[in-house]
């Protein structure tokens, strides 16, 4: 359709062409789901018997169910070849197979609409994911309720309708899921972006989060007292680094409090006024701090101040400003430019379930995300990562940072950290935590201070960012590890020095399209099986490869798979049907056809 230069098409024809290509992509996605269904049928245990495991821990192949109750079983290791040929990770391959089976066996109305071109496959797969834990009967109920509206309403509204239908048909499961969510607490670290920034997601009790938030605000206010010209959120991000050293934190807050108390009285005004006063603050105007208050510059929360009666907050002259109530709905509109006219969370259109109050607006979902994403990532598009809440951070009227001011600030902070560990203002000694960072850089970068380096678990950084990475504290430089040197031992157990070299040589597992980073929890497998009666030096940097647990089990127990080392950093895998893949530092490459 419209086989010509797109720039010559009238706008109406250009839009028609775009719609035609979108429909063509949906048809291709539907055909891919059909391929997945047929492939899964060929690896049903009745057709292709699996080598059932005698014990749950011996790693052999199992018959597993993908997609939920009512779906047929599939031989577990068949997932590996399917995913490799499609160029996706085993986890994403398993989800694709499970979604395809669920659509056929649990959501027949939705599947029929996909086949007829009346439903977008990726939207239908979201429904399948949301209903994985439902019984087959409950999934069929949801299928009847939502199949006809998959492509007629926004995913945001569809998500609410699915949730209400789940509550209606499986209230006990919904309650159990809510209770399980309440138990999900922890501190999670996301991936590093291309600018050397990481995301930390904290899910803890409300009190713990409030106290941590108050501590970050106190440090951010202290930085402003020392002349930090950056915005409040930048100072809070800096506080995350400072708070990791308790002694440094104490000294910083002590010196900031001292500087604040030394300020002239004329520089202070009661909150809510617009002009300085000659009268010193009365007892009722003394600064008070509570975990949710971000307006107290230079004061930390103590047991006395938290438990004291409510008091008027004292702030520096010139910083008084009206409070702005930034609700989540406003924030969502500002971030996405969408859903501004969506109904409130308690508007359950076309649903029999009772309305719920106090719900939180879900994040934007009207986007098609690449299938290569790790769907378990709490920071991903389908994860439960946090949205910014500006109520916790207030607003700020800071000016753009000045390079000279930042240099002076860094010098002051370095001096404060030095004081903290030599002659602290506060009493008591607290040993700061220690971290270990592997940095890869050339001799030119080391000599000139310019260029690009790579930090383990972080990724590429500019050489100028190394100072930020190391921080102001003392550090120890360890000798360079020569990864070209082959190291071996005459034992099956892997010593730390060999494990460290394998980790640095292979940052990611060597299974085709594997996603696991080589951390201390990743398996190191002997490429040539270890023989207790064999030659010495079998446990060596040249015979060990990092593999995730699934890849390790496939290599050890799956029939038809073989692997060999091509060179020091490259291994070659052959699948049961003759597909060959090479995995090296640049990724996975298909090199031959069966």
C-alpha positions as CSV (number, residue, x, y, z in Angstrom):
1,X,0.0,0.0,0.0
2,X,1.3,3.4,-1.0
3,X,4.5,2.1,-2.6
4,X,6.2,5.5,-3.0
5,X,8.3,8.1,-1.3
6,X,6.5,8.8,2.0
7,X,7.4,12.5,1.9
8,X,5.2,12.8,-1.3
9,X,2.1,11.3,0.3
10,X,-0.8,13.6,1.4
11,X,-1.2,13.6,5.1
12,X,-4.4,11.5,5.0
13,X,-2.7,8.8,2.9
14,X,0.4,8.9,5.2
15,X,-1.9,8.2,8.2
16,X,-3.7,5.4,6.3
17,X,-0.3,3.8,5.5
18,X,0.8,4.0,9.1
19,X,-2.4,2.4,10.2
20,X,-2.0,-0.4,7.6
21,X,1.5,-1.1,8.9
22,X,0.3,-1.2,12.5
23,X,-2.4,-3.7,11.5
24,X,0.3,-5.8,9.6
25,X,2.5,-5.8,12.8
26,X,-0.5,-7.0,14.8
27,X,-1.1,-9.8,12.3
28,X,2.6,-10.8,12.6
29,X,2.3,-10.8,16.4
30,X,-0.8,-13.0,16.2
31,X,1.1,-15.5,13.9
32,X,4.0,-15.5,16.4
33,X,1.6,-16.5,19.2
34,X,0.3,-19.4,16.9
35,X,3.9,-20.5,16.3
36,X,4.4,-20.6,20.1
37,X,1.3,-22.7,20.6
38,X,2.3,-25.3,18.0
39,X,5.8,-25.4,19.3
40,X,4.5,-26.0,22.9
41,X,2.2,-28.8,21.6
42,X,5.3,-30.6,20.2
43,X,7.0,-30.6,23.6
44,X,4.0,-31.8,25.7
45,X,5.3,-34.6,28.0
46,X,3.0,-37.1,26.3
47,X,4.6,-36.3,22.9
48,X,8.1,-35.7,24.1
49,X,8.7,-37.4,27.4
50,X,10.9,-35.5,29.8
51,X,13.5,-37.0,32.0
52,X,11.6,-36.5,35.2
53,X,13.7,-35.4,38.2
54,X,14.0,-37.9,41.0
55,X,14.6,-35.0,43.4
56,X,13.6,-31.4,43.2
57,X,17.2,-30.3,43.7
58,X,19.1,-32.4,41.1
59,X,18.5,-30.0,38.2
60,X,16.9,-32.4,35.8
61,X,14.2,-31.4,33.3
62,X,10.6,-31.2,34.6
63,X,7.2,-30.9,33.1
64,X,5.9,-27.5,33.9
65,X,2.8,-25.4,33.3
66,X,3.2,-22.0,31.8
67,X,0.3,-19.5,31.6
68,X,-1.8,-20.6,34.6
69,X,-4.5,-23.1,35.6
70,X,-5.9,-25.0,32.6
71,X,-2.9,-24.7,30.3
72,X,-1.1,-28.0,29.2
73,X,2.3,-29.0,30.5
74,X,5.5,-28.4,28.5
75,X,9.0,-29.9,28.7
76,X,11.0,-27.2,30.6
77,X,14.2,-27.3,28.6
78,X,12.4,-26.8,25.3
79,X,12.1,-23.1,26.3
80,X,15.8,-22.6,25.8
81,X,16.0,-23.3,22.1
82,X,12.7,-21.5,21.3
83,X,14.0,-18.3,23.0
84,X,17.5,-18.5,21.5
85,X,16.2,-18.8,17.9
86,X,13.9,-15.8,18.5
87,X,16.8,-13.8,20.0
88,X,15.2,-13.3,23.4
89,X,16.2,-14.5,26.9
90,X,14.8,-17.8,28.3
91,X,12.6,-15.8,30.8
92,X,11.0,-13.7,28.0
93,X,10.6,-16.9,25.9
94,X,8.9,-18.7,28.7
95,X,6.4,-15.8,29.1
96,X,5.7,-15.7,25.4
97,X,4.9,-19.4,25.4
98,X,2.8,-19.1,28.5
99,X,0.8,-16.2,27.2
100,X,0.2,-18.0,23.9
101,X,-1.1,-21.1,25.7
102,X,-3.2,-19.0,28.1
103,X,-4.9,-17.2,25.3
104,X,-5.9,-20.5,23.7
105,X,-6.9,-22.4,26.8
106,X,-8.0,-19.7,29.3
107,X,-9.1,-16.7,27.1
108,X,-10.8,-18.2,24.0
109,X,-12.9,-15.1,23.3
110,X,-9.9,-12.8,23.4
111,X,-7.9,-15.2,21.3
112,X,-10.7,-15.3,18.7
113,X,-10.6,-11.5,18.5
114,X,-6.8,-11.5,18.1
115,X,-7.1,-14.0,15.2
116,X,-9.8,-11.8,13.5
117,X,-7.7,-8.7,13.9
118,X,-10.1,-7.0,16.3
119,X,-7.7,-7.1,19.4
120,X,-4.1,-6.0,19.7
121,X,-1.9,-8.9,20.8
122,X,0.3,-7.0,23.2
123,X,-2.8,-5.6,25.0
124,X,-4.3,-9.1,25.3
125,X,-1.0,-10.4,26.8
126,X,-1.3,-7.8,29.5
127,X,-4.7,-9.2,30.4
128,X,-3.2,-12.7,30.6
129,X,-0.4,-11.5,32.8
130,X,-2.8,-9.8,35.2
131,X,-4.9,-13.0,35.5
132,X,-2.1,-15.6,35.8
133,X,-3.0,-16.6,39.4
134,X,-6.8,-16.9,38.6
135,X,-8.4,-20.3,38.2
136,X,-9.5,-21.4,34.7
137,X,-13.1,-20.6,35.6
138,X,-12.2,-17.1,37.0
139,X,-10.1,-16.4,33.9
140,X,-13.0,-17.3,31.7
141,X,-15.2,-14.8,33.5
142,X,-12.7,-12.0,32.9
143,X,-12.4,-13.1,29.3
144,X,-16.1,-12.7,28.8
145,X,-16.1,-9.3,30.4
146,X,-13.2,-7.7,28.6
147,X,-12.7,-9.4,25.3
148,X,-15.0,-7.0,23.4
149,X,-13.3,-3.8,24.7
150,X,-9.6,-4.6,24.4
151,X,-9.2,-2.1,21.5
152,X,-12.0,0.3,22.3
153,X,-10.8,1.8,25.6
154,X,-7.5,2.9,26.9
155,X,-5.3,0.4,28.7
156,X,-5.7,2.5,31.8
157,X,-9.4,2.0,32.0
158,X,-9.0,-1.6,30.8
159,X,-6.7,-2.3,33.7
160,X,-9.3,-1.0,36.2
161,X,-12.0,-3.1,34.7
162,X,-9.8,-6.2,34.9
163,X,-9.0,-5.5,38.5
164,X,-12.7,-5.1,39.4
165,X,-13.6,-8.3,37.6
166,X,-10.9,-10.1,39.5
167,X,-12.2,-8.7,42.8
168,X,-15.7,-9.9,41.8
169,X,-14.9,-13.4,40.8
170,X,-12.0,-14.2,43.2
171,X,-12.2,-12.0,46.3
172,X,-10.2,-14.3,48.4
173,X,-7.3,-14.3,45.9
174,X,-7.5,-10.5,45.7
175,X,-7.3,-10.3,49.5
176,X,-4.4,-12.7,49.6
177,X,-2.6,-10.7,46.9
178,X,-3.1,-7.5,48.8
179,X,-1.7,-9.1,52.0
180,X,1.2,-10.4,50.0
181,X,2.0,-7.0,48.7
182,X,1.9,-5.6,52.2
183,X,4.7,-8.0,53.0
184,X,7.0,-6.9,50.1
185,X,9.6,-4.8,51.9
186,X,13.1,-4.2,50.9
187,X,15.6,-1.9,49.2
188,X,16.1,-2.5,45.5
189,X,18.7,-1.0,43.2
190,X,17.8,-0.5,39.5
191,X,20.0,-0.5,36.4
192,X,22.5,2.2,35.6
193,X,21.6,4.6,32.9
194,X,24.0,5.9,30.3
195,X,24.9,8.9,32.5
196,X,26.1,7.0,35.5
197,X,22.9,7.4,37.5
198,X,21.2,4.6,39.5
199,X,17.7,4.3,40.9
200,X,17.1,3.1,44.5
201,X,13.6,1.9,45.4
202,X,12.8,1.6,49.1
203,X,9.7,-0.2,50.3
204,X,9.5,-0.1,54.1
205,X,7.1,0.8,56.9
206,X,5.6,4.3,56.7
207,X,7.4,5.4,59.8
208,X,10.8,4.2,58.6
209,X,10.3,5.9,55.3
210,X,9.2,9.1,57.0
211,X,12.2,9.1,59.3
212,X,14.6,8.4,56.4
213,X,12.9,11.2,54.4
214,X,13.4,13.6,57.3
215,X,17.1,12.7,57.5
216,X,17.5,13.3,53.8
217,X,15.8,16.7,54.1
218,X,17.9,17.6,57.1
219,X,21.1,16.9,55.1
220,X,19.8,18.7,52.0
221,X,19.0,21.7,54.2
222,X,22.5,21.6,55.7
223,X,24.0,21.5,52.2
224,X,22.0,24.7,51.4
225,X,23.4,26.3,54.6
226,X,26.9,25.7,53.3
227,X,26.0,27.4,50.0
228,X,25.0,24.5,47.8
229,X,23.3,26.2,44.8
230,X,21.6,23.1,43.4
231,X,17.9,22.3,43.6
232,X,16.4,20.6,46.5
233,X,16.1,17.2,44.8
234,X,19.7,17.4,43.7
235,X,20.7,18.0,47.3
236,X,18.5,15.1,48.5
237,X,20.3,12.9,46.0
238,X,23.6,14.1,47.4
239,X,22.3,13.3,50.8
240,X,21.9,9.6,49.9
241,X,25.7,9.4,49.5
242,X,26.4,11.4,52.7
243,X,24.1,9.3,54.9
244,X,26.0,6.1,54.1
245,X,28.8,7.5,56.4
246,X,27.1,8.0,59.8
247,X,30.0,9.9,61.3
248,X,30.2,12.3,58.3
249,X,26.4,12.8,58.6
250,X,26.6,13.7,62.2
251,X,29.5,16.2,61.7
252,X,27.8,17.8,58.7
253,X,24.5,18.4,60.6
254,X,26.4,19.6,63.7
255,X,28.4,22.2,61.7
256,X,25.3,23.2,59.8
257,X,23.4,23.7,63.0
258,X,26.2,25.8,64.4
259,X,26.3,28.0,61.3
260,X,22.5,28.4,61.3
261,X,22.4,29.4,65.0
262,X,25.2,31.9,64.3
263,X,23.0,33.7,61.7
264,X,21.7,37.2,62.7
265,X,18.2,37.3,64.2
266,X,17.2,39.9,61.5
267,X,17.8,37.1,58.9
268,X,15.0,35.0,60.3
269,X,11.2,35.5,60.0
270,X,8.3,33.5,61.2
271,X,6.7,31.4,58.5
272,X,3.8,33.0,56.9
273,X,5.2,36.6,57.0
274,X,6.9,38.5,54.3
275,X,9.2,40.9,56.1
276,X,12.0,40.5,58.6
277,X,11.3,41.3,62.2
278,X,13.5,42.8,64.9
279,X,11.9,40.6,67.5
280,X,13.7,37.3,68.2
281,X,11.5,34.2,67.9
282,X,9.6,33.3,71.0
283,X,9.4,29.9,72.6
284,X,6.3,29.2,70.6
285,X,8.2,30.1,67.4
286,X,11.1,27.7,68.1
287,X,11.9,25.4,65.2
288,X,10.1,22.1,65.3
289,X,10.8,19.1,63.1
290,X,8.5,16.3,62.1
291,X,9.2,13.4,59.7
292,X,7.1,14.9,56.9
293,X,8.2,18.6,57.3
294,X,10.7,19.8,54.8
295,X,10.8,23.5,55.6
296,X,13.2,23.4,58.6
297,X,16.6,24.4,57.2
298,X,19.5,23.2,59.3
299,X,17.6,21.4,62.0
300,X,17.6,17.6,62.6
301,X,14.7,15.8,64.3
302,X,15.3,14.7,67.9
303,X,13.0,13.0,70.4
304,X,12.4,16.4,72.1
305,X,11.4,18.3,69.0
306,X,9.3,15.5,67.6
307,X,7.3,15.2,70.8
308,X,7.0,18.9,71.6
309,X,3.8,20.8,71.0
310,X,3.1,22.2,67.5
311,X,5.2,25.3,66.9
312,X,5.5,27.9,64.2
313,X,8.3,27.0,61.7
314,X,11.2,29.5,61.4
315,X,12.7,29.8,57.9
316,X,15.3,32.1,56.4
317,X,14.1,35.5,55.0
318,X,13.4,35.5,51.3
319,X,12.4,31.8,51.2
320,X,8.8,32.2,52.2
321,X,6.5,31.0,49.5
322,X,3.0,29.7,49.2
323,X,2.4,26.0,49.6
324,X,1.5,24.2,46.4
325,X,-0.5,21.0,46.7
326,X,1.0,18.8,43.9
327,X,-1.4,15.9,43.8
328,X,-0.5,12.6,42.1
329,X,-3.0,13.3,39.4
330,X,-1.3,16.6,38.5
331,X,2.1,14.9,38.6
332,X,0.9,12.2,36.3
333,X,-0.5,14.7,33.8
334,X,2.8,16.7,33.9
335,X,4.9,13.6,33.3
336,X,2.9,11.9,30.6
337,X,0.6,14.5,29.1
338,X,-2.1,11.9,29.1
339,X,-4.9,10.5,31.2
340,X,-5.9,14.0,32.4
341,X,-9.5,13.3,31.8
342,X,-9.6,9.7,33.1
343,X,-12.2,8.8,35.7
344,X,-11.3,8.7,39.4
345,X,-10.0,5.4,40.8
346,X,-13.4,4.6,42.3
347,X,-15.1,4.8,38.9
348,X,-15.4,1.2,37.9
349,X,-17.3,1.5,34.7
350,X,-19.3,-1.5,33.4
351,X,-18.3,-3.6,36.4
352,X,-20.3,-5.4,39.0
353,X,-17.7,-5.1,41.7
354,X,-18.1,-2.5,44.4
355,X,-16.1,0.7,44.1
356,X,-12.9,1.2,46.1
357,X,-11.8,4.4,47.7
358,X,-8.3,5.6,48.6
359,X,-6.8,3.9,45.6
360,X,-3.7,5.2,43.8
361,X,-3.6,6.1,40.2
362,X,-1.6,3.5,38.3
363,X,1.2,4.6,36.1
364,X,0.9,5.1,32.4
365,X,0.3,1.8,30.5
366,X,-0.6,3.0,27.0
367,X,2.8,2.2,25.6
368,X,4.2,-0.9,23.9
369,X,7.4,-1.9,25.6
370,X,10.1,-4.1,24.0
371,X,9.8,-7.8,24.8
372,X,13.4,-7.9,25.9
373,X,12.6,-6.0,29.1
374,X,12.9,-7.9,32.4
375,X,9.2,-7.9,33.5
376,X,10.2,-8.7,37.0
377,X,12.2,-5.5,37.3
378,X,10.5,-3.2,39.8
379,X,11.7,-0.2,37.9
380,X,10.5,-1.4,34.6
381,X,7.3,-0.3,32.8
382,X,5.3,-3.1,34.4
383,X,7.0,-3.0,37.8
384,X,6.0,-1.5,41.1
385,X,8.7,1.1,41.2
386,X,7.9,4.4,42.9
387,X,6.6,7.6,41.3
388,X,7.9,10.8,42.6
389,X,5.8,12.5,45.3
390,X,6.7,16.1,45.4
391,X,4.7,16.5,48.7
392,X,7.6,14.8,50.4
393,X,10.2,17.1,49.0
394,X,8.4,20.4,48.9
395,X,9.3,23.0,46.3
396,X,12.5,25.0,45.9
397,X,13.5,28.3,44.6
398,X,17.2,27.6,44.1
399,X,19.2,29.2,41.3
400,X,21.1,27.2,38.6
401,X,24.4,25.8,40.1
402,X,27.5,27.9,39.6
403,X,30.8,26.1,39.0
404,X,32.7,28.2,41.4
405,X,30.1,27.7,44.2
406,X,30.2,24.0,43.6
407,X,34.0,23.9,43.8
408,X,33.8,25.8,47.1
409,X,31.1,23.5,48.4
410,X,33.1,20.3,47.5
411,X,36.1,21.7,49.3
412,X,34.0,22.5,52.4
413,X,32.5,19.0,52.3
414,X,35.9,17.4,52.0
415,X,37.0,19.3,55.0
416,X,34.0,18.4,57.0
417,X,34.5,14.7,56.2
418,X,38.1,15.0,57.3
419,X,37.0,16.6,60.5
420,X,34.5,13.9,61.1
421,X,37.2,11.2,61.2
422,X,39.9,13.2,62.9
423,X,38.4,15.8,65.3
424,X,34.6,15.5,65.2
425,X,32.4,18.0,66.8
426,X,30.1,15.3,67.9
427,X,31.0,12.6,70.4
428,X,31.3,8.9,69.6
429,X,33.1,7.1,66.7
430,X,31.2,5.3,64.0
431,X,33.1,3.3,61.4
432,X,31.7,4.0,57.9
433,X,30.8,1.2,55.5
434,X,33.3,0.2,52.9
435,X,32.6,-0.5,49.2
436,X,34.7,-2.1,46.5
437,X,34.7,-0.7,42.9
438,X,36.3,-2.2,39.9
439,X,37.3,0.4,37.3
440,X,38.5,-0.4,33.8
441,X,40.4,2.4,32.0
442,X,43.3,2.9,29.6
443,X,46.7,4.3,30.6
444,X,45.8,7.4,28.5
445,X,42.7,8.0,30.5
446,X,44.6,7.5,33.7
447,X,47.3,9.9,32.7
448,X,45.1,12.7,31.2
449,X,42.0,12.4,33.3
450,X,39.9,12.5,30.1
451,X,38.1,9.8,28.2
452,X,35.7,6.9,29.1
453,X,36.1,4.3,31.8
454,X,33.9,1.4,32.9
455,X,32.9,0.6,36.4
456,X,31.7,-2.9,37.3
457,X,27.9,-3.1,37.9
458,X,27.6,0.6,36.8
459,X,28.7,0.7,33.2
460,X,30.5,3.4,31.2
461,X,31.4,6.7,32.8
462,X,33.3,9.8,31.9
463,X,36.7,10.1,33.5
464,X,35.5,13.3,35.2
465,X,32.8,11.3,37.0
466,X,35.3,9.1,38.8
467,X,35.7,11.7,41.6
468,X,31.9,11.6,42.1
469,X,32.1,7.8,42.2
470,X,34.8,7.6,44.8
471,X,33.5,10.5,46.9
472,X,35.4,12.6,49.4
473,X,36.5,9.8,51.7
474,X,39.8,7.9,51.9
475,X,40.2,5.1,49.3
476,X,42.7,2.3,48.6
477,X,43.9,1.6,45.1
478,X,44.6,-2.1,44.5
479,X,46.9,-3.6,41.9
480,X,45.6,-4.2,38.4
481,X,44.4,-7.8,37.7
482,X,45.9,-9.2,34.5
483,X,43.0,-11.0,33.0
484,X,45.2,-12.5,30.2
485,X,46.9,-14.6,32.8
486,X,45.5,-18.2,33.1
487,X,45.1,-19.2,36.7
488,X,44.2,-22.7,37.9
489,X,44.0,-25.0,40.9
490,X,44.0,-28.7,41.4
491,X,40.6,-28.9,43.1
492,X,36.9,-28.8,42.2
493,X,36.2,-25.9,44.6
494,X,36.7,-22.4,43.0
495,X,38.9,-20.0,45.1
496,X,38.0,-16.3,45.3
497,X,40.9,-15.2,43.1
498,X,39.8,-17.4,40.2
499,X,36.1,-16.4,40.7
500,X,37.1,-12.8,40.7
501,X,39.0,-13.1,37.4
502,X,36.1,-15.0,35.7
503,X,33.7,-12.3,36.9
504,X,35.8,-9.5,35.4
505,X,36.4,-11.4,32.2
506,X,32.7,-12.2,31.6
507,X,30.5,-9.5,33.1
508,X,27.4,-11.4,31.9
509,X,26.5,-15.1,31.7
510,X,27.6,-16.9,28.6
511,X,24.2,-18.7,27.8
512,X,22.7,-17.5,24.5
513,X,20.9,-14.2,25.1
514,X,21.4,-14.6,28.9
515,X,20.6,-11.7,31.1
516,X,22.2,-12.5,34.4
517,X,25.1,-10.4,35.5
518,X,28.1,-12.3,36.8
519,X,27.7,-11.6,40.5
520,X,28.7,-13.8,43.4
521,X,25.3,-15.7,43.2
522,X,25.8,-16.8,39.5
523,X,27.0,-20.3,38.9
524,X,30.5,-20.9,37.5
525,X,30.4,-24.1,35.5
526,X,33.3,-26.3,34.3
527,X,33.1,-26.1,30.5
528,X,34.7,-29.5,30.4
529,X,33.2,-31.5,33.2
530,X,35.4,-31.9,36.2
531,X,37.0,-35.4,36.5
532,X,38.4,-36.3,39.9
533,X,40.8,-38.7,38.2
534,X,41.7,-36.3,35.4
535,X,44.7,-34.1,34.9
536,X,45.6,-31.2,37.2
537,X,44.4,-27.6,36.7
538,X,40.8,-28.4,35.6
539,X,39.4,-25.6,37.7
540,X,40.9,-22.7,35.8
541,X,40.0,-19.3,34.3
542,X,40.0,-21.0,30.9
543,X,37.6,-23.8,31.8
544,X,35.0,-21.9,33.9
545,X,32.1,-20.0,32.4
546,X,29.4,-18.0,34.3
547,X,25.8,-19.3,33.8
548,X,22.5,-18.6,35.3
549,X,20.9,-21.5,37.1
550,X,18.5,-22.3,34.1
551,X,21.3,-22.2,31.6
552,X,23.5,-24.3,33.9
553,X,20.8,-27.0,34.1
554,X,20.3,-26.9,30.3
555,X,24.0,-27.5,29.7
556,X,24.2,-30.3,32.3
557,X,20.9,-32.2,31.8
558,X,19.3,-31.2,28.5
559,X,19.6,-33.7,25.6
560,X,21.1,-32.4,22.3
561,X,22.8,-29.3,23.7
562,X,26.6,-28.9,23.3
563,X,29.1,-26.2,24.1
564,X,32.7,-25.6,23.3
565,X,35.2,-22.8,23.8
566,X,36.3,-20.9,20.6
567,X,38.8,-18.6,22.3
568,X,39.5,-17.1,25.7
569,X,36.3,-15.0,25.7
570,X,34.0,-16.8,23.3
571,X,31.9,-20.0,23.6
572,X,29.8,-21.7,20.9
573,X,26.5,-23.4,21.7
574,X,24.7,-25.9,19.5
575,X,21.0,-26.6,20.1
576,X,19.2,-29.9,19.7
577,X,17.9,-28.9,16.2
578,X,21.3,-27.7,14.9
579,X,21.2,-24.0,15.5
580,X,24.6,-22.6,16.5
581,X,25.2,-19.5,18.5
582,X,28.4,-17.8,19.6
583,X,28.5,-15.8,22.8
584,X,31.3,-13.3,23.3
585,X,31.7,-9.9,25.0
586,X,29.7,-8.3,22.2
587,X,26.6,-10.5,22.8
588,X,25.0,-13.5,21.2
589,X,25.4,-14.2,17.4
590,X,23.7,-16.8,15.3
591,X,26.4,-18.3,13.1
592,X,24.9,-21.3,11.3
593,X,21.6,-22.8,10.2
594,X,20.6,-26.4,10.8
